[in-house]
Amino acid sequence: MSMFSFPNSNSSHKLRDNDPVSVASTRLNQHNQQDSNFPATLSIRLPWLLCSNPLYFPHNARSPVTGKPPSRRRPGPSPGRSPHQIFAARSAVAVTNPLTEVTQLPRRNAMAIMLSSFIFSQAGSYDNALAQPSVLFREYLDTFDGYLFNYPQNWIQVRGAGADIFFRDPFVLDENLSVELSSPSSSRYKSVEDLGPPENAGQKVLKQYLTEFMSTRLGVRRESSILSTSSRVADDGRLYYQVEVNIKSYANNNELAVMPQDRIARQEWDRRYLSVLGVENNRLYELRLQTPENVFVEEENDLRRVMDSFRVLKVSA
């Protein structure tokens, strides 16, 4: 069998002599007769679509497969079917299930089903993501001095920072955590209320921060404000104070300039400081958190979890 099979002269019709398909068929037949070893598996029949083309075949041509002439019916509405029914039939998608019969599903409904399945699957994964904590925490316990707290597990401990314990974010260098203790020999605190109400404690905390950040550079200016002060009783039955302050630092770009217009102040940093105060073992404990204001907006919940985890413990003599 040749690679392409065409109607021959013995059929019920003849091809035109000057027809391109007829010439191609003659040449292919001659080539196939010379090469008798041509694989029969490559035999492909010319589609009936070309055979039904009136440009190549006469009107009395018949299909080599069915033996019937091609349909001459012009496109138009089917008898007994409205244009709406025809459009609905053409817009239908066949859904085949090997266990059920073949059903006709409108294309719009099929797209809606696939889209809704994708949305619900994504919503389930999003709920699982929300159920997980944004940051994992570790517990730090100091049994010698008597306190504990939770801190983000990716923070690293820095030794020699001057505080009893110091952790910082490895990526945001201005974000850190520390614990300060009063001297056991010079302090006799019985309760955090010895500092007065939370408002007075907030003033003392802010004054301490400004003293530590005092600078001898020319043209340096600090702006500070107390954002909030509060008190709470934790699950251990002890009273704790919480203080939040904001401090901004400004410096001149040319502090040695003579004219005031040449000394332009620019902001160096804008930070928030969170402090938790507690008393135990006749000592004052202070947990400190420092973070830039723009970072605090993003990590407020995690930082407040650190504040709420701070506890002071009784140390046996």
Backbone as CSV, one residue per row, in Angstrom:
resi,resn,N_x,N_y,N_z,CA_x,CA_y,CA_z,C_x,C_y,C_z
1,MET,0.867,-1.187,0.000,0.000,0.000,0.000,0.893,1.223,0.000
2,SER,0.566,2.221,-0.744,1.387,3.422,-0.819,1.164,4.289,0.387
3,MET,2.055,5.254,0.529,1.956,6.158,1.675,0.671,6.963,1.639
4,PHE,0.245,7.377,0.448,-1.018,8.080,0.269,-1.841,7.292,-0.742
5,SER,-3.098,7.069,-0.465,-3.978,6.325,-1.360,-4.966,7.284,-1.979
6,PHE,-5.094,7.259,-3.293,-6.008,8.142,-4.001,-6.956,7.284,-4.832
7,PRO,-8.081,7.779,-5.183,-8.977,7.026,-6.091,-8.300,6.831,-7.429
8,ASN,-8.319,5.604,-7.945,-7.665,5.297,-9.210,-8.648,5.438,-10.368
9,SER,-8.155,5.099,-11.561,-8.987,5.270,-12.756,-10.115,4.276,-12.832
10,ASN,-10.030,3.171,-12.068,-11.091,2.184,-12.079,-12.255,2.541,-11.191
11,SER,-12.179,3.591,-10.442,-13.264,3.980,-9.548,-14.383,4.587,-10.354
12,SER,-15.426,5.007,-9.645,-16.618,5.528,-10.305,-16.430,6.909,-10.849
13,HIS,-15.269,7.569,-10.648,-15.030,8.886,-11.176,-13.561,8.992,-11.540
14,LYS,-13.179,9.988,-12.313,-11.817,10.216,-12.748,-11.362,11.582,-12.281
15,LEU,-10.057,11.699,-11.938,-9.483,12.969,-11.552,-9.166,13.768,-12.794
16,ARG,-9.132,15.029,-12.655,-8.770,15.887,-13.757,-7.295,15.719,-14.100
17,ASP,-6.951,15.820,-15.403,-5.577,15.588,-15.833,-4.626,16.650,-15.318
18,ASN,-5.087,17.870,-15.323,-4.220,18.959,-14.867,-4.421,19.287,-13.400
19,ASP,-5.084,18.428,-12.658,-5.347,18.710,-11.238,-4.082,18.466,-10.427
20,PRO,-3.711,19.346,-9.488,-2.471,19.135,-8.703,-2.470,17.858,-7.902
21,VAL,-3.607,17.494,-7.379,-3.682,16.262,-6.588,-3.492,15.052,-7.470
22,SER,-4.037,15.107,-8.677,-3.875,13.990,-9.605,-2.414,13.816,-9.997
23,VAL,-1.727,14.919,-10.286,-0.309,14.837,-10.630,0.496,14.265,-9.473
24,ALA,0.221,14.752,-8.236,0.948,14.252,-7.065,0.687,12.791,-6.844
25,SER,-0.572,12.353,-7.086,-0.899,10.931,-6.898,-0.147,10.072,-7.899
26,THR,-0.061,10.512,-9.126,0.646,9.738,-10.153,2.119,9.590,-9.808
27,ARG,2.729,10.686,-9.368,4.158,10.632,-9.022,4.417,9.739,-7.816
28,LEU,3.537,9.789,-6.812,3.719,8.949,-5.626,3.558,7.477,-5.986
29,ASN,2.600,7.162,-6.865,2.406,5.764,-7.256,3.620,5.235,-8.010
30,GLN,4.184,6.063,-8.898,5.381,5.652,-9.613,6.548,5.431,-8.668
31,HIS,6.688,6.320,-7.668,7.781,6.174,-6.707,7.600,4.925,-5.853
32,ASN,6.371,4.614,-5.470,6.120,3.439,-4.632,6.316,2.145,-5.411
33,GLN,6.023,2.151,-6.729,6.258,0.955,-7.529,7.739,0.644,-7.658
34,GLN,8.594,1.703,-7.668,10.032,1.482,-7.750,10.598,0.967,-6.430
35,ASP,10.033,1.382,-5.335,10.517,0.976,-4.013,9.472,0.074,-3.389
36,SER,9.567,-1.235,-3.642,8.563,-2.164,-3.125,8.740,-2.470,-1.660
37,ASN,9.909,-2.120,-1.103,10.177,-2.382,0.310,9.715,-1.248,1.213
38,PHE,8.955,-0.315,0.691,8.500,0.828,1.512,7.595,0.311,2.622
39,PRO,7.819,0.709,3.884,7.032,0.145,5.008,5.554,0.397,4.821
40,ALA,4.799,-0.672,5.004,3.348,-0.534,4.881,2.726,0.151,6.082
41,THR,3.468,0.178,7.188,2.910,0.797,8.403,2.798,2.285,8.294
42,LEU,3.476,2.892,7.300,3.403,4.336,7.138,2.282,4.752,6.210
43,SER,1.441,3.799,5.866,0.354,4.104,4.933,-0.661,5.010,5.602
44,ILE,-0.944,6.105,4.962,-1.895,7.086,5.496,-2.871,7.420,4.378
45,ARG,-4.114,7.365,4.650,-5.108,7.693,3.646,-5.334,9.208,3.617
46,LEU,-5.541,9.729,2.423,-5.831,11.151,2.281,-7.155,11.444,2.950
47,PRO,-7.227,12.406,3.815,-8.504,12.675,4.505,-9.606,12.987,3.512
48,TRP,-10.782,12.583,3.870,-11.945,12.817,3.017,-12.249,14.306,2.902
49,LEU,-11.657,15.126,3.798,-11.860,16.556,3.710,-11.348,17.105,2.390
50,LEU,-10.178,16.587,1.923,-9.659,17.028,0.631,-10.465,16.416,-0.508
51,CYS,-10.904,15.174,-0.309,-11.654,14.521,-1.371,-12.980,15.208,-1.637
52,SER,-13.532,15.848,-0.611,-14.813,16.514,-0.774,-14.672,17.938,-1.261
53,ASN,-13.448,18.401,-1.513,-13.253,19.762,-1.988,-13.679,19.847,-3.446
54,PRO,-14.645,20.676,-3.815,-15.128,20.736,-5.207,-14.085,21.280,-6.150
55,LEU,-13.002,21.901,-5.645,-11.987,22.407,-6.545,-11.159,21.280,-7.153
56,TYR,-11.069,20.145,-6.475,-10.231,19.049,-6.930,-11.021,17.883,-7.513
57,PHE,-12.250,17.702,-7.117,-13.014,16.529,-7.502,-14.342,16.944,-8.108
58,PRO,-14.820,16.207,-9.022,-16.103,16.534,-9.664,-17.258,16.338,-8.710
59,HIS,-18.391,16.825,-9.132,-19.563,16.773,-8.261,-20.055,15.353,-8.031
60,ASN,-19.673,14.436,-8.889,-20.127,13.051,-8.689,-19.117,12.217,-7.913
61,ALA,-18.135,12.879,-7.265,-17.147,12.126,-6.488,-17.793,11.491,-5.283
62,ARG,-17.250,10.344,-4.880,-17.773,9.624,-3.723,-16.641,9.322,-2.755
63,SER,-17.004,9.150,-1.527,-16.017,8.854,-0.495,-15.463,7.468,-0.679
64,PRO,-14.124,7.302,-0.674,-13.561,5.942,-0.774,-13.817,5.112,0.459
65,VAL,-14.246,5.714,1.539,-14.495,4.981,2.790,-15.926,4.525,2.871
66,THR,-16.875,5.485,2.697,-18.299,5.158,2.837,-18.970,4.892,1.508
67,GLY,-18.339,5.350,0.397,-18.966,5.172,-0.900,-20.090,6.131,-1.174
68,LYS,-20.255,7.131,-0.316,-21.328,8.105,-0.470,-20.747,9.441,-0.875
69,PRO,-21.493,10.220,-1.622,-20.999,11.558,-1.988,-20.959,12.460,-0.761
70,PRO,-20.105,13.476,-0.758,-20.043,14.392,0.384,-21.318,15.193,0.520
71,SER,-21.563,15.598,1.764,-22.779,16.348,2.058,-22.702,17.720,1.414
72,ARG,-23.793,18.116,0.759,-23.880,19.424,0.118,-24.778,20.387,0.893
73,ARG,-25.200,19.958,2.077,-26.111,20.797,2.842,-25.397,22.043,3.332
74,ARG,-25.974,23.172,3.069,-25.394,24.432,3.518,-25.576,24.593,5.025
75,PRO,-24.608,25.259,5.671,-24.758,25.449,7.127,-25.963,26.301,7.446
76,GLY,-26.640,25.950,8.457,-27.826,26.684,8.865,-28.488,25.993,10.016
77,PRO,-29.586,26.506,10.487,-30.284,25.878,11.613,-30.750,24.486,11.261
78,SER,-30.551,23.564,12.194,-31.013,22.202,11.974,-32.525,22.164,12.020
79,PRO,-33.122,21.289,11.253,-34.594,21.192,11.290,-35.081,20.802,12.673
80,GLY,-36.032,21.553,13.151,-36.608,21.260,14.460,-35.800,21.749,15.627
81,ARG,-34.686,22.469,15.405,-33.844,22.960,16.492,-33.696,24.462,16.344
82,SER,-33.868,25.155,17.458,-33.747,26.606,17.454,-32.275,26.998,17.500
83,PRO,-31.931,28.226,17.090,-30.532,28.686,17.190,-29.997,28.628,18.608
84,HIS,-30.875,28.863,19.592,-30.416,28.794,20.993,-29.993,27.377,21.367
85,GLN,-30.749,26.379,20.904,-30.394,24.990,21.199,-29.087,24.597,20.523
86,ILE,-28.897,25.094,19.278,-27.653,24.788,18.571,-26.460,25.391,19.292
87,PHE,-26.590,26.635,19.748,-25.493,27.292,20.477,-25.194,26.573,21.785
88,ALA,-26.252,26.125,22.478,-26.035,25.399,23.732,-25.337,24.076,23.488
89,ALA,-25.690,23.424,22.381,-25.043,22.144,22.070,-23.584,22.329,21.718
90,ARG,-23.284,23.389,20.958,-21.884,23.641,20.589,-21.064,24.107,21.774
91,SER,-21.687,24.722,22.786,-20.974,25.240,23.949,-20.841,24.213,25.051
92,ALA,-21.256,22.992,24.816,-21.221,21.956,25.843,-19.890,21.233,25.800
93,VAL,-19.433,20.788,26.978,-18.192,20.032,27.107,-18.553,18.627,27.557
94,ALA,-18.064,17.643,26.872,-18.350,16.253,27.214,-17.468,15.824,28.358
95,VAL,-18.092,15.345,29.434,-17.366,14.847,30.596,-17.550,13.344,30.648
96,THR,-16.473,12.596,30.494,-16.535,11.143,30.405,-15.981,10.542,31.672
97,ASN,-16.723,9.674,32.243,-16.304,8.939,33.417,-16.419,7.461,33.092
98,PRO,-15.345,6.709,33.259,-15.434,5.276,32.898,-16.443,4.519,33.715
99,LEU,-16.853,5.038,34.867,-17.807,4.332,35.708,-19.233,4.800,35.473
100,THR,-19.420,5.897,34.771,-20.753,6.425,34.523,-20.917,6.692,33.048
101,GLU,-22.103,7.113,32.685,-22.364,7.421,31.302,-21.791,8.785,30.947
102,VAL,-21.681,9.051,29.650,-21.195,10.334,29.164,-22.289,11.370,29.337
103,THR,-21.969,12.455,29.992,-22.929,13.530,30.236,-22.457,14.787,29.553
104,GLN,-23.347,15.680,29.267,-23.056,16.959,28.649,-23.108,18.046,29.708
105,LEU,-21.989,18.741,29.916,-21.899,19.800,30.923,-21.588,21.111,30.215
106,PRO,-22.374,22.144,30.427,-22.084,23.433,29.783,-20.694,23.913,30.126
107,ARG,-20.050,24.559,29.153,-18.668,24.997,29.334,-18.530,25.975,30.485
108,ARG,-19.483,26.893,30.626,-19.404,27.867,31.721,-19.480,27.186,33.073
109,ASN,-20.377,26.161,33.182,-20.475,25.437,34.455,-19.200,24.665,34.759
110,ALA,-18.582,24.096,33.713,-17.339,23.358,33.933,-16.238,24.271,34.425
111,MET,-16.110,25.463,33.824,-15.097,26.415,34.272,-15.375,26.878,35.689
112,ALA,-16.664,27.080,36.031,-17.005,27.516,37.389,-16.645,26.456,38.417
113,ILE,-16.868,25.174,38.065,-16.543,24.089,38.998,-15.037,24.013,39.227
114,MET,-14.252,24.099,38.139,-12.793,24.038,38.295,-12.269,25.222,39.093
115,LEU,-12.826,26.428,38.838,-12.373,27.609,39.564,-12.717,27.524,41.035
116,SER,-13.929,27.077,41.353,-14.320,26.972,42.760,-13.491,25.929,43.495
117,SER,-13.162,24.812,42.815,-12.318,23.798,43.461,-10.945,24.345,43.785
118,PHE,-10.389,25.142,42.853,-9.072,25.734,43.110,-9.127,26.720,44.262
119,ILE,-10.185,27.541,44.317,-10.298,28.549,45.382,-10.412,27.877,46.736
120,PHE,-11.249,26.833,46.845,-11.426,26.172,48.133,-10.160,25.451,48.577
121,SER,-9.426,24.873,47.617,-8.166,24.213,47.987,-7.154,25.219,48.494
122,GLN,-7.090,26.399,47.845,-6.164,27.422,48.305,-6.595,27.991,49.643
123,ALA,-7.909,28.121,49.845,-8.387,28.649,51.128,-8.031,27.715,52.267
124,GLY,-8.084,26.399,52.021,-7.706,25.467,53.069,-6.243,25.591,53.448
125,SER,-5.376,25.722,52.454,-3.955,25.886,52.749,-3.681,27.208,53.444
126,TYR,-4.471,28.251,53.092,-4.271,29.553,53.746,-4.682,29.492,55.206
127,ASP,-5.774,28.764,55.492,-6.178,28.620,56.890,-5.131,27.874,57.693
128,ASN,-4.504,26.857,57.088,-3.451,26.138,57.794,-2.262,27.031,58.074
129,ALA,-1.959,27.932,57.111,-0.844,28.853,57.326,-1.148,29.825,58.452
130,LEU,-2.420,30.263,58.535,-2.777,31.182,59.611,-2.780,30.489,60.964
131,ALA,-3.067,29.203,60.974,-3.114,28.491,62.243,-1.732,28.326,62.845
132,GLN,-0.683,28.363,62.003,0.661,28.198,62.513,1.204,29.523,63.032
133,PRO,1.994,29.519,64.091,2.574,30.772,64.591,3.539,31.363,63.582
134,SER,3.558,32.695,63.532,4.420,33.364,62.562,5.893,33.170,62.909
135,VAL,6.217,33.088,64.221,7.597,32.943,64.669,7.637,31.859,65.742
136,LEU,8.643,30.999,65.679,8.838,29.988,66.715,9.686,30.568,67.836
137,PHE,9.380,30.171,69.054,10.039,30.732,70.227,10.756,29.642,71.019
138,ARG,11.773,30.096,71.740,12.486,29.256,72.695,12.389,29.897,74.074
139,GLU,12.530,29.062,75.062,12.470,29.557,76.443,13.881,29.693,77.005
140,TYR,14.112,30.821,77.633,15.380,31.031,78.341,15.073,31.058,79.829
141,LEU,15.753,30.196,80.589,15.537,30.078,82.027,16.858,30.300,82.750
142,ASP,16.843,31.257,83.663,18.011,31.531,84.500,17.629,31.183,85.939
143,THR,18.054,30.002,86.378,17.711,29.567,87.731,18.590,30.228,88.787
144,PHE,19.732,30.764,88.376,20.623,31.393,89.356,20.087,32.768,89.780
145,ASP,19.711,33.600,88.794,19.177,34.926,89.113,17.669,34.917,89.259
146,GLY,16.987,33.935,88.701,15.560,33.797,88.936,14.674,34.541,87.947
147,TYR,14.692,34.182,86.663,13.737,34.748,85.692,13.722,33.854,84.454
148,LEU,12.690,34.016,83.673,12.566,33.286,82.411,11.746,34.118,81.442
149,PHE,11.923,33.814,80.155,11.156,34.475,79.094,11.317,33.655,77.818
150,ASN,10.483,33.942,76.866,10.574,33.339,75.529,11.140,34.357,74.550
151,TYR,11.907,33.862,73.607,12.505,34.740,72.602,12.464,34.038,71.244
152,PRO,12.482,34.781,70.126,12.474,34.140,68.800,13.680,33.227,68.636
153,GLN,13.459,32.047,68.102,14.514,31.040,68.058,15.656,31.404,67.118
154,ASN,15.418,32.307,66.169,16.502,32.674,65.257,17.374,33.805,65.810
155,TRP,17.013,34.370,66.974,17.848,35.403,67.581,19.074,34.749,68.202
156,ILE,20.171,35.477,68.221,21.429,34.935,68.720,21.835,35.667,69.999
157,GLN,22.512,34.946,70.858,22.973,35.531,72.119,24.301,36.241,71.904
158,VAL,24.432,37.421,72.491,25.652,38.229,72.409,26.219,38.347,73.824
159,ARG,27.442,37.910,73.989,28.073,37.960,75.307,28.924,39.223,75.426
160,GLY,29.046,39.703,76.642,29.842,40.889,76.898,29.140,42.182,76.556
161,ALA,27.782,42.165,76.479,27.035,43.373,76.132,26.749,44.246,77.347
162,GLY,27.097,43.803,78.537,26.871,44.606,79.747,25.616,44.233,80.492
163,ALA,24.650,43.581,79.859,23.422,43.153,80.525,23.605,41.744,81.070
164,ASP,22.631,41.321,81.896,22.703,39.968,82.435,22.550,38.939,81.320
165,ILE,21.718,39.232,80.332,21.549,38.397,79.141,21.175,39.317,77.995
166,PHE,21.651,38.959,76.795,21.411,39.838,75.645,21.226,38.972,74.402
167,PHE,20.117,39.180,73.697,19.839,38.541,72.412,19.559,39.630,71.382
168,ARG,19.868,39.326,70.127,19.560,40.274,69.055,19.169,39.524,67.787
169,ASP,18.441,40.228,66.947,18.048,39.697,65.648,19.279,39.687,64.733
170,PRO,19.584,38.560,64.081,20.780,38.526,63.225,20.635,39.338,61.954
171,PHE,19.419,39.735,61.592,19.200,40.480,60.365,18.903,41.952,60.628
172,VAL,18.105,42.237,61.643,17.811,43.623,62.036,18.681,43.929,63.247
173,LEU,19.788,44.618,63.033,20.767,44.799,64.097,20.262,45.716,65.195
174,ASP,19.294,46.593,64.896,18.750,47.492,65.909,17.672,46.837,66.759
175,GLU,17.376,45.580,66.523,16.345,44.881,67.280,17.012,43.904,68.241
176,ASN,16.785,44.082,69.518,17.442,43.239,70.507,16.604,43.126,71.759
177,LEU,17.066,42.275,72.642,16.388,41.973,73.908,17.452,41.827,74.983
178,SER,17.157,42.335,76.170,18.103,42.214,77.285,17.337,42.200,78.598
179,VAL,18.001,41.749,79.653,17.442,41.727,81.006,18.422,42.438,81.925
180,GLU,17.908,43.405,82.689,18.701,44.165,83.662,18.217,43.831,85.068
181,LEU,19.153,43.711,85.997,18.840,43.385,87.392,19.448,44.435,88.310
182,SER,18.734,44.731,89.366,19.307,45.612,90.387,20.225,44.806,91.292
183,SER,21.114,45.508,91.943,22.079,44.832,92.819,21.370,44.265,94.040
184,PRO,21.646,43.022,94.403,20.976,42.445,95.571,21.433,43.068,96.889
185,SER,22.594,43.690,96.892,23.103,44.267,98.140,22.595,45.674,98.395
186,SER,22.194,46.394,97.326,21.782,47.778,97.496,20.304,48.002,97.268
187,SER,19.551,46.984,96.989,18.114,47.146,96.738,17.330,46.256,97.673
188,ARG,16.197,46.788,98.132,15.308,46.058,99.032,13.864,46.207,98.547
189,TYR,13.623,45.792,97.323,12.277,45.913,96.758,11.399,44.788,97.292
190,LYS,10.208,45.153,97.687,9.226,44.167,98.124,8.177,43.896,97.055
191,SER,7.881,44.921,96.236,6.901,44.805,95.161,7.224,45.856,94.112
192,VAL,6.718,45.643,92.928,6.934,46.619,91.868,6.207,47.923,92.173
193,GLU,5.267,47.863,93.084,4.559,49.079,93.475,5.455,50.034,94.248
194,ASP,6.642,49.598,94.658,7.601,50.500,95.303,8.055,51.591,94.341
195,LEU,7.891,51.387,93.042,8.219,52.405,92.053,7.137,53.457,91.922
196,GLY,6.012,53.253,92.589,4.878,54.145,92.436,3.898,53.581,91.423
197,PRO,2.957,54.390,90.953,2.030,53.926,89.916,2.765,53.713,88.591
198,PRO,2.138,53.058,87.633,2.811,52.801,86.353,3.293,54.075,85.654
199,GLU,2.576,55.202,85.825,3.000,56.449,85.184,4.341,56.919,85.725
200,ASN,4.532,56.819,87.036,5.822,57.206,87.619,6.938,56.255,87.185
201,ALA,6.607,54.989,87.106,7.601,54.021,86.627,7.986,54.326,85.184
202,GLY,7.019,54.771,84.364,7.323,55.125,82.989,8.283,56.305,82.892
203,GLN,8.128,57.289,83.765,9.047,58.434,83.771,10.466,57.999,84.142
204,LYS,10.579,57.104,85.099,11.899,56.630,85.503,12.553,55.806,84.385
205,VAL,11.759,55.002,83.703,12.309,54.203,82.604,12.787,55.107,81.476
206,LEU,12.019,56.121,81.125,12.419,57.026,80.052,13.677,57.808,80.423
207,LYS,13.743,58.250,81.666,14.934,58.981,82.108,16.178,58.103,82.032
208,GLN,16.032,56.842,82.373,17.160,55.924,82.303,17.625,55.726,80.865
209,TYR,16.664,55.603,79.948,17.023,55.455,78.527,17.770,56.691,78.024
210,LEU,17.276,57.876,78.322,17.918,59.095,77.832,19.313,59.267,78.420
211,THR,19.490,58.820,79.651,20.827,58.902,80.257,21.799,57.969,79.537
212,GLU,21.337,56.795,79.207,22.207,55.846,78.518,22.542,56.303,77.102
213,PHE,21.619,57.007,76.450,21.842,57.450,75.072,22.412,58.861,74.977
214,MET,22.853,59.388,76.096,23.421,60.733,76.066,24.683,60.739,75.189
215,SER,24.777,61.760,74.332,25.880,61.836,73.385,26.636,63.149,73.565
216,THR,27.934,63.096,73.323,28.783,64.295,73.390,29.013,64.922,72.018
217,ARG,28.409,64.386,71.008,28.574,64.949,69.671,27.828,66.273,69.555
218,LEU,28.352,67.148,68.729,27.708,68.429,68.483,26.522,68.243,67.543
219,GLY,25.463,68.974,67.819,24.303,68.943,66.934,23.402,67.746,67.091
220,VAL,23.571,66.956,68.125,22.714,65.787,68.341,21.532,66.191,69.209
221,ARG,20.352,65.786,68.773,19.127,66.111,69.511,18.265,64.861,69.597
222,ARG,17.656,64.680,70.776,16.794,63.518,71.002,15.376,63.990,71.325
223,GLU,14.423,63.332,70.731,13.009,63.558,71.033,12.444,62.269,71.605
224,SER,11.717,62.371,72.701,11.205,61.184,73.384,9.779,61.426,73.854
225,SER,9.058,60.351,74.018,7.674,60.417,74.514,7.301,59.064,75.090
226,ILE,6.438,59.097,76.103,5.912,57.865,76.706,4.622,57.510,75.966
227,LEU,4.611,56.355,75.363,3.452,55.943,74.583,2.374,55.307,75.440
228,SER,2.755,54.470,76.387,1.756,53.813,77.244,2.431,53.258,78.483
229,THR,1.651,53.170,79.554,2.067,52.518,80.803,0.876,51.707,81.310
230,SER,1.154,50.527,81.819,0.073,49.664,82.285,0.620,48.695,83.321
231,SER,-0.289,48.002,83.976,0.072,46.974,84.954,-0.790,45.749,84.709
232,ARG,-0.275,44.600,85.074,-1.003,43.353,84.900,-0.552,42.356,85.947
233,VAL,-1.454,41.456,86.281,-1.143,40.348,87.173,-1.046,39.095,86.320
234,ALA,0.129,38.471,86.309,0.365,37.301,85.464,-0.206,36.044,86.122
235,ASP,-0.044,34.918,85.450,-0.569,33.660,85.969,0.179,33.171,87.199
236,ASP,1.352,33.760,87.492,2.070,33.374,88.700,1.636,34.188,89.915
237,GLY,0.656,35.078,89.728,0.136,35.873,90.824,0.936,37.126,91.131
238,ARG,1.990,37.411,90.386,2.817,38.592,90.637,2.358,39.759,89.756
239,LEU,2.649,40.960,90.233,2.284,42.183,89.529,3.462,42.641,88.679
240,TYR,3.159,43.007,87.437,4.182,43.485,86.509,3.731,44.820,85.914
241,TYR,4.713,45.688,85.675,4.472,46.946,84.971,5.002,46.823,83.543
242,GLN,4.281,47.448,82.617,4.710,47.499,81.221,4.771,48.963,80.771
243,VAL,5.893,49.326,80.153,6.126,50.707,79.716,6.585,50.675,78.262
244,GLU,6.007,51.578,77.456,6.400,51.725,76.061,6.761,53.185,75.807
245,VAL,7.947,53.403,75.260,8.418,54.756,74.953,8.958,54.784,73.526
246,ASN,8.976,55.976,72.954,9.543,56.201,71.632,10.626,57.266,71.738
247,ILE,11.748,57.010,71.097,12.883,57.938,71.093,13.364,58.099,69.664
248,LYS,13.513,59.356,69.259,14.065,59.686,67.932,15.364,60.455,68.127
249,SER,16.314,60.167,67.276,17.613,60.836,67.333,17.833,61.614,66.045
250,TYR,18.264,62.896,66.188,18.552,63.771,65.061,19.990,64.281,65.193
251,ALA,20.619,64.460,64.040,21.991,64.972,64.023,22.162,65.872,62.806
252,ASN,22.999,66.927,62.957,23.279,67.833,61.848,24.260,67.203,60.879
253,ASN,24.033,67.455,59.594,24.952,66.913,58.602,26.269,67.682,58.548
254,ASN,26.264,68.921,59.079,27.486,69.740,59.115,27.470,70.522,60.427
255,GLU,27.844,69.832,61.508,27.738,70.444,62.840,28.716,71.587,63.063
256,LEU,29.739,71.717,62.241,30.720,72.786,62.418,30.415,74.011,61.552
257,ALA,29.304,73.985,60.827,28.964,75.126,59.973,28.613,76.349,60.818
258,VAL,28.947,77.514,60.307,28.690,78.763,61.035,27.248,79.204,60.869
259,MET,26.738,79.171,59.655,25.390,79.647,59.381,24.370,78.563,59.743
260,PRO,23.260,78.965,60.373,22.241,77.962,60.755,21.667,77.207,59.563
261,GLN,21.522,77.890,58.388,20.947,77.193,57.236,21.856,76.105,56.691
262,ASP,23.118,76.133,57.087,24.041,75.086,56.655,24.035,73.880,57.581
263,ARG,23.397,74.026,58.712,23.313,72.912,59.671,21.911,72.295,59.566
264,ILE,21.781,71.330,58.711,20.492,70.674,58.458,20.416,69.404,59.299
265,ALA,19.410,69.335,60.145,19.232,68.155,61.010,18.551,67.029,60.225
266,ARG,19.060,65.856,60.376,18.469,64.672,59.753,18.253,63.603,60.820
267,GLN,17.253,62.789,60.593,16.924,61.742,61.565,17.881,60.567,61.434
268,GLU,18.492,60.200,62.557,19.397,59.045,62.574,18.640,57.733,62.765
269,TRP,17.743,57.704,63.733,16.963,56.501,63.972,15.685,56.854,64.728
270,ASP,14.727,55.951,64.624,13.425,56.084,65.280,13.088,54.719,65.861
271,ARG,13.139,54.611,67.193,13.003,53.312,67.845,11.900,53.319,68.888
272,ARG,11.421,52.115,69.152,10.468,51.901,70.240,11.129,50.993,71.269
273,TYR,10.915,51.349,72.529,11.475,50.600,73.648,10.332,50.075,74.509
274,LEU,10.346,48.774,74.734,9.331,48.096,75.538,9.996,47.527,76.780
275,SER,9.428,47.819,77.933,10.004,47.369,79.206,8.935,46.675,80.029
276,VAL,9.349,45.582,80.675,8.504,44.865,81.628,9.251,44.836,82.951
277,LEU,8.609,45.314,84.017,9.234,45.418,85.343,8.572,44.448,86.300
278,GLY,9.396,43.748,87.068,8.901,42.840,88.098,9.860,42.797,89.275
279,VAL,9.368,42.397,90.415,10.169,42.368,91.644,10.079,40.976,92.256
280,GLU,11.234,40.451,92.641,11.338,39.180,93.365,12.738,39.091,93.944
281,ASN,12.876,38.389,95.048,14.167,38.216,95.713,14.772,39.564,96.116
282,ASN,13.914,40.526,96.449,14.322,41.881,96.837,15.064,42.612,95.711
283,ARG,14.852,42.208,94.498,15.533,42.806,93.356,14.506,43.263,92.312
284,LEU,14.896,44.267,91.544,14.070,44.777,90.463,14.565,44.179,89.145
285,TYR,13.671,43.495,88.441,13.987,42.876,87.158,13.344,43.714,86.040
286,GLU,14.099,43.916,84.967,13.559,44.665,83.836,13.925,43.942,82.534
287,LEU,12.877,43.540,81.807,13.056,42.995,80.462,12.944,44.156,79.475
288,ARG,13.936,44.295,78.607,13.969,45.392,77.635,13.918,44.844,76.210
289,LEU,13.096,45.483,75.414,13.009,45.181,73.985,13.224,46.467,73.205
290,GLN,14.118,46.410,72.252,14.388,47.557,71.388,14.144,47.148,69.945
291,THR,13.411,47.977,69.212,13.115,47.678,67.808,12.838,48.966,67.056
292,PRO,13.229,49.064,65.794,12.843,50.232,64.987,11.330,50.308,64.835
293,GLU,10.831,51.524,64.706,9.386,51.705,64.631,8.786,50.998,63.426
294,ASN,9.451,51.043,62.293,8.891,50.383,61.112,8.883,48.861,61.263
295,VAL,9.812,48.307,62.025,9.816,46.867,62.273,8.763,46.499,63.312
296,PHE,8.544,47.391,64.274,7.552,47.114,65.306,6.158,46.952,64.708
297,VAL,5.859,47.718,63.678,4.546,47.612,63.052,4.332,46.208,62.502
298,GLU,5.371,45.589,61.970,5.254,44.260,61.382,5.345,43.142,62.415
299,GLU,6.075,43.353,63.510,6.337,42.277,64.466,5.740,42.560,65.840
300,GLU,4.731,43.385,65.881,4.173,43.771,67.184,3.661,42.567,67.955
301,ASN,2.924,41.684,67.311,2.361,40.526,68.016,3.455,39.632,68.595
302,ASP,4.512,39.411,67.842,5.593,38.562,68.340,6.324,39.222,69.511
303,LEU,6.539,40.520,69.426,7.231,41.207,70.512,6.376,41.242,71.775
304,ARG,5.093,41.371,71.613,4.233,41.355,72.809,4.162,39.966,73.423
305,ARG,4.337,38.949,72.627,4.404,37.600,73.191,5.652,37.454,74.059
306,VAL,6.735,38.068,73.635,7.951,38.041,74.454,7.705,38.776,75.771
307,MET,7.049,39.929,75.711,6.764,40.690,76.930,5.877,39.897,77.888
308,ASP,4.841,39.268,77.359,3.901,38.536,78.213,4.525,37.272,78.808
309,SER,5.612,36.782,78.221,6.236,35.558,78.728,7.197,35.806,79.877
310,PHE,7.522,37.059,80.159,8.532,37.344,81.183,7.971,37.021,82.566
311,ARG,8.768,36.253,83.357,8.398,35.882,84.717,9.626,35.985,85.600
312,VAL,9.395,36.409,86.846,10.460,36.398,87.860,10.201,35.202,88.777
313,LEU,11.300,34.580,89.228,11.197,33.342,90.005,11.878,33.510,91.358
314,LYS,11.373,32.770,92.311,11.955,32.750,93.645,13.209,31.905,93.643
315,VAL,14.295,32.485,94.141,15.577,31.792,94.202,15.804,31.341,95.642
316,SER,16.115,30.064,95.775,16.363,29.543,97.121,17.724,30.027,97.603
317,ALA,17.805,30.362,98.893,19.057,30.884,99.457,20.087,29.774,99.577
